Amino acid sequence: MKRKHIITISGKPGSGKSSTADKVAELLSYTRYSSGDFVRKYVRKHSMTLADFNARAASDHSLDEAIDEELRKLRDENDIVIDSRLGFYWIPESFKVYLELDMEVATVRIYKDAMSNANRRVGAGSATSLADAAKQVQSRLNAEARRFKRLYGVDPYKSTNFDLVINTARHSPQTVALTVFDHYKKWLKTETWRQVHSEVPMGYSFRDE
């Protein structure tokens, strides 16, 4: 069976989807896409916050449809990495990666990133403390899970939907990317794949490539 050269990366907020997609794309010399970038461009264009987008999307399906259409267009591409909650759903033949992370750790990462990254601040809402950020992150998680369940009948945070599940708490960004790289190379050569869980960092040797 010839597999598609497409990796979709999903996971909880703060789990490292964007940085992982960047590093994996660099390792493979693939083109990187992100539904988060699509959304941030949309909210900037319409002078919205991510909270506004999610609130409106709860009743206005056209917002999700605009983002989903961009993802569906990528199905015929090759040599790409996609950072997207629903990438695994729209491109089921891709190598599907899920990044898991405890929400307390995720909240700290999101808050620190928002304070240092102006682009990320678009999605940070008005959080001025970790407590505020925690409430906003949990609210976002719940809203997205409800919306995608209602629209598509799918839970974007159900790990059984994926080929590789990585708990990023004990990984560095580099070892997460290398873990994806390593298992993706094996997946390309394997007819039947069983889901893999990674809890601790693992290295990768280029000697066999």
N, C-alpha and C positions, 0 to 999 in steps of 0.2 A: 504494500500500500504506500503510495506516494503522499507524504504529509505536506500540509501547507506550511510555508515558512512565515508563520505569523504567531506572535506571542501576545496574549492578552493578560494584563495584570490588574487584578482587582483587590479589594480589601477594605478594612475599616479606615476611617479618617485617622491620619497621623501614623499609619503603619509603614509609610515610605514608598508608596506607589510611584510618585513622580521621580524621586531620586533613583529608585530601582530601574524604572523604565529608561531613564537617561543613561545609566551605566551599562545596562544590558544592550541597549542600542549601540552604544559606543564599542563594546566588546565584539559585537557581531557585525559592525558597520551597517546596521539596519537604520531605516528611517523611523523616527519616533513620533507618535501622535498621542493626544490626550483629550478626553472629553472634558476634563477640568479646564483646559485651555479654551476649548470651544465655549464653555459656560462663562468663563471670566471675560472673554471677548464680548459675549452677548450682554452681560450685566453692565460692563463699562459703556458699551454702545447705547444702552437704554437707561443709563444713570441709575442702576439698581445695586442692591447688595445681594450677596448670595442668599441671605435670609429672605429678601423680597422675592427672589427667583423661586425658592422652594415653596414659599407661601402661595404664590400665584400658580405654580405648577400643580399644586394640590387640586385645583379646579380647572386649570387651563392646560389641556393636553398638548396644545400647539407648541409650548415651550420645550417639552420633552421631545416632541416629534422633530423639532428643528435640530436638536443635538443627536438624536438617534439616526436621523438621515445621514449625518456626517459619518457616523460609525458604519452604517450599512454600506456606504460607498467604498469602504476599505476592504470589504470581503474579497474583492477580486485582485487585491494587491498581493505582493510577496515581499519578503525581507523587511518586515515592519514589526514594531513593538507598539502596543496600544495600552495606555493607562486609562482604564475606564471601569466604572462599576458594572456596566452591562456588556462589556466587550465579550465576555464568555458566552453571553446569551445570543448576541447578534452574529458572532462568528464562532459557532460551536466546534468547528473543525480546527481551531487554533490550539496552541499549547496554552492551557488555562492555568494561571497562577493566582493563588489567593494569599495575601499577606495578613496574618493574624497579629493582634496586639491587645494587651490589657488596656482598658479605657483610661485608667489613671495615668499610665505612661503616655498614652496617645495624647491626652489633654495637655500634658506638659510640653510635648513636642510641638503640638499645634500652636500653643500660646507663644512659645519662644520663637517659632518660625514667623508667626504673624507680626511680632514686635520687630523683627529684623529684616523682613522681606515685604516691601511695599506692594508687590504684586499679590502676595498671599493675603494681605490685609483686606483685599476686596471681599474675601470670604470669612473674615474674622468677626464680622458684625461689630457690635459696640463693646465687646468684652474688655474690661479693664483689670481683671484679676483672673487667677486660675479657676476660682469658683464660678465666675461668670462664663468662662470658656467651657468648663465642664458641662454646664447646663445647655449651652448652645450646641456643643458637640453631640450630646445625647439627644437633644431635640431634633437635630439634623439627621441623626441615625434613624430615629423612630419615624420621622416624616418620610425619608427616602424609602425605608422598608415598606411602609404602608402604601406609598404611591406606586412603587414598582410591583408590589403584590396585586394591587387593584388593577393596574394597567396591563400587566403581562403575566400575572400569576406566577411570578418568580421572586425568590428571596435572594437579593444580591449578597447577603452575608451568610449564606449556607455553604459551608466548606465542602460538602460532598459534591458540589457542582464542578470541582476543579481537579486538575491533574497533579498539581503540586501545591502543597500548603506549607507555608513557612511562618513560624512564630518569630517575628523580627526583634523581640525584646533583647535577646542575647547576641544578636548578629550586629555587625557593623554594616553600613551601606555597601561596602565592598564585598563582604562575604555573602550578603543577600544576593547581590548581582551575580557573583560567581556560582552560587548554588543554583540559581535559575539557569545560567549558562550551561553548567555541567549537566543538569537533568534534561534540559532542552535538547542537547546534543544526543543524549541517550534515547530520548523520545522519538527523535527523527529516524532512528535506526531500528525502532522496536515496533513490531506488528501489534502486539497486545500490551497495553499499558495499565498498570495498577497504581492507584493514587499513592503518592509519596508525601510523608510528613517530615519536615525538618525543624528541629527544636534548637539545635546548637550549630555554631559555625562549622562549615566544612570547606576545605580548600579545593583548588582545582589545578591540575597539572596540564600544561599545554603539550607535553611530550608526545601524546598520542594523536594530536590533531595536526 
